[in-house]
Amino acid sequence: MHKYIIVILILNLLVGCGGESSDTEVPKEDLIIGEWVTSFERDGASGESYLVISDTTFYIYEVGNGGIMNEWYSGLDVDTLYRFEIGGNGGEYILDGDEMVLFYSSDETSLATITEEESGEEIYSWEITNAEPGVEFRFGYQVSEYQLILSYYSEETVFIRAN
């Protein structure tokens, strides 16, 4: 019995004196950097939307099968994964209190591209008009080590860390 109590005391002592405190809080500015992913459905098919955030910029792209890509280009194989991206579909951002302010590219048009996800082979590309060039969007945000929640009006999108 005494050996059991001594082992518990030693473990408590080791855990209590284990070096740095785990209460160290990582700043939001550092937590938000990385690649984030969320799932979505479109026309009965499932896809993923990625949000890549660096220290000052962001970038967005989609990955899904031919059903998901029908929004952009029809006739693709539903058993193959594709990536849809728009060059310039991103811009800069700042964190302002509990808001993330996104400043989209001011380009009037951009190059949209669909590539096969595995091979990287370009399937189709076209010039696309940017809906709101140079517009600023404010999102509420909450971030932790593994989750990013963006809220816009009453809509919330939950991203999980992809990297």
Secondary structure, DSSP 8 states (H G I E B T S, - for coil): -HHHHHHHHHHHHHHHTSSS-TT----HHHHT-EEEEEEEEETTEEEEEEEEE-SSEEEEEEEE-HHHHTTT-SS--TTS-EEEEEEEEEEEEEEETTEEEEEE---SEEEEEEEETTT--EEEEEEEE-SSTT-EEEEEEEE-SSEEEEEETTEEEEEEE--
